[in-house]
Amino acid sequence: MSGLFAFDNTYARDLQGFYAPWQPTAVPAPHLLILNEALAQELGLDPAWFGTPEGLAILAGNTVPAGAAPLAQAYAGHQFGHFSPQLGDGRALLLGEVLDRHGQRRDIALKGSGRTPFSRRGDGKCALGPALREYLVGQAMAVLGIPTTQTLAVVATGETVRRDRPLPGAVLTRVAASHLRIGTFEFFAAHRGPEAVRQLADYAIARHYPAIRGGESPYVAFLEGVARRQADLVARWLGVGFIHGVMNTDNMSISGETIDYGPCAFMEAYHPDTVFSSIDSEGRYAYGRQGGIARWNLTRLAEALLPLLDADEDRAVEAANRILEAFPGWLEERWLAVFRAKLGLDPAGDVDDDRRLVRDFLDLLKGARCDFTLGFRALCEEVRGGSGALEARLGPAVAVQAWKLGWQRRRGGQGGTSLAEMQRANPCYIPRNQQVEEVLEAAVERGDLKPFRRLEGVLAQPWEERCGDTIYAQPAPQAFNSTYQTFCGT
């Protein structure tokens, strides 16, 4: 393994004029808090190297590594439905790209590395709490098999950042398939016109959708590819009760990865209207609305791509509409696959019957205000032989018993998956909001990372129940959930 990044920076090389070259701001007293050793190894790097002064200086932004081409990317975005024509990397810098051990191209970016030309009135810094949250939740999502950016490292900077109160500062190193967003396309559609959008689309296709290069309608295929990946991503979010919290177009990745863990949260008591974000007063990005918002965002991408889809505007609109109208079906297909797995159903059953079985179970969870994660784990207990586990969660109502009989009939014979497969679809441990807040408070207020490390270890093995970890499977008291809010952390 190498102790150096082997950069090959296609974004800087192929898209000149699409970014602002920039340098990170040095910090006074860097200290390595968290290193994702498994991710370092995946990138072909020696984890021990990051403990050296040279490695630490790079993670802190005090030294630009050889071969890097640090830049702040330009992008726009619809934020809560309103267009902001210029956003961009206000506190992030793309250092460059590397090929990991599987030959996949990965961005290496710093977040919290100081002001850039896109910082507006911000300081370009990151507080420690949001940096640790991004690391923790991103890792949990990766373990659960949900496409996501990941954090390579979190470095304390030794400086104070000012938010609603003084907080310790940090820099995190984010690894992503790329940082191309729908908002990237919106920016160049608004400011540079179709040829710039074409250049960006050609780059995105070559990087993320190479199979469609040279096809008859590559830009139509590109729009469809992004839409299908978003359908899969949102379905996976719904399967674990994840609420992104700020699904603006600048937070929607072309690669289909989860990006920007700001006011994110995990639902406990099931209700499709659940929302935690302090800035989402109208519930635009509530749990049950995420699929609709994904389609709304894809419509903005389609608008940016429209001149590329067909020289005839009417035909271009028709091509875009075909994809946008198909999106709910793709999402429903992926959603049903996710929830069939959670109910332990093989995919051979009648689609309408299985969809009804899933929705009826969700209605039972909603009516009982049952914890989403524990409700599905009760089904695993039933399969394991714990008769009555479902009634213990939902109550002995006739509707519960009738649903259970129908579910058992559907699973009978060849209709059911194994217990191991069910458990794999139904984690026992998720990043529960109160527990996340508690470990972040310990780290930020007392400098104690032990609770954080303990929770990180639990979330690294989320499927098998362990006697010593029972507390991590329990929902927060109603008093906490009824008032809990999340914040962007910018």
C-alpha positions, 0 to 999 in steps of 0.5 A: 500500500502507498502512503500517497494519493495517486491522483488522476484529476479528470474534472480539473483537466476535462472541465476547465472553466467549470470551477474555481482553482483554490487552496485550503486554509491552514488550521492552527493545531490539527489533531486526528480524531477519526480515521476510516482505516477500511476505507483507506485500505480500499483506496489503496492507502496505508492507514498508518501514514495518516498518523504521520505529520505529513498525512495529518497535514494533508487531512487538515488542509495545511498541505496540498498533496503532490498531484492534487488540483484543489478546486471549488466546484460551481453549482446552483440549486433549487432550495425548498423549491426556490432557485438559487442561481449560484451556490457552489462549494462554499466550504469544500474543496475537491483535492482530486480523484483516485482509482480505488483497489477495484478500479473505481474512480473516487473524489477526495474532498475536504469539507470545512477547509475555509472560505472559497469564492462561493462561500457568500457570507459563510466562514467556510468552516465546519463544526466538530458535531456535524463532521462526526455526524456525517462520518457516523451516519455515512458509515452506517448507510454504507454497512446497510448497503445504501449508496453513500459518500463516506468520510475518510477522516475527521480532524480537529482544527484547534480553532473555534467556529461561531454558530449559535454559540462557539464550537470546536472546529473540524475538517472532514475528508469526504470520498464520493463517486463524484460530487456532480449534482443536479444543481451542477447542471442547473448552474451551467444551463442558467449561466453558460447555455446548452454547449456547456451542459453538453460538455458536463453531460458528456463528462458525467456519462463517461464517468458514471454511465459509460455503457450508453456512450455512443448510443443513438440518444445518449442524453435521454439514456443519461436522464433515465439512468439518473432517474433509475438510480434515484428510484433505487436510492430513495427506495433503500432510504424508505426501507430503513426509515431514513429521512434526508431532510434537505433534498434540494437539487444541490444535494442530489448526486448524479451518481446515485449516492446519498450526499450531505448529511445535514438535518438527516434523521431516522424515523422511529414511530412510523408515520409517512409525514415524519419530519425532523428538519428545523428548516422544513416547516411545511414538511416538504421533505418528510419521509413519505414525500421523498419519492415525489421530491426526487421526481420534482428534482429530476424534472429540474435536471430534465429542464437543464438537459432539454436542448440536448434531448432532441433538436426538436423541442416538442420531441425533447419534451416528450422524451423527458416526460416519458422518463418522468412519468415512468419514474413513479413506477420504477420507484414503486418497483424498487420499493416493493422489492425492498419491502418484500425482503423486509417481510421475508417474501420471495419475488414470485408472488402477485405484485398487487397482493404483495403491495397490499400486504406491505401497505396494510402492515405499514398501516398497522404500524402507523395505527399503533405508533409502532417503532418502524425498525422494531416492528419489522424485527418482530416479523423476524422473531415470528419466523424464528419461532417467537409466536406472539412477537407481532402482537406484543408490538402491535397489540392483539387487535383482530386486524393484526391477527388477520394480517398475520395469518395472511402473511404466514399463508403468503410465506408458506411453501416456497413463498418465504425467504430464510430468516437470515435473509429477512434479518439482512433486510431488517437491521436491529441497530440503526443510528437512532437520533437520541443516541447520535445526539448523546455521543456527539454531545460527549465528543463536542462538550467533553472531548470524550469519543468513547461513546461515539466509538461504542455506537460506531462499533454497534452500527458496524454489525447491525443485523444480529441482536446482542445482549450487551447492546440491547439499549442501542435497539430501543427507541427514544422516549416519546417526549424526546421524539415529539420535540426533536429537531435536526439542523443543517450544521453549516 
